[in-house]
Amino acid sequence: MGAEEERSQTFVERVLALLEERFPWLGSARDEPVGGAETVDEFTDLSKSLMEQREVVRHEDRDQRD
């Protein structure tokens, strides 16, 4: 494995992977009907998940410095 394959994902890469996983139609050339309320709920859940992950990383970084 190369150094690039071994490094951990950046925050942006995690966000893009989560978006692709939860909203496969975002990058799709297909015109699929999408429910507005369901999309808002998914984005809300995604936002909460990302904020929780960011806090975990912050705490880990803080613990490593102490």
Stockholm file with secondary structure:
# STOCKHOLM 1.0

chainA/1-66         MGAEEERSQTFVERVLALLEERFPWLGSARDEPVGGAETVDEFTDLSKSLMEQREVVRHEDRDQRD
#=GR chainA/1-66 SS CCHHHHSCCCHHHHHHHHHHHHCTTTTCSSCCCCCHHHHHHHHHHHHHHHHHHHHHHHHHHHHHHC
#=GC SS_cons        CCHHHHSCCCHHHHHHHHHHHHCTTTTCSSCCCCCHHHHHHHHHHHHHHHHHHHHHHHHHHHHHHC
//
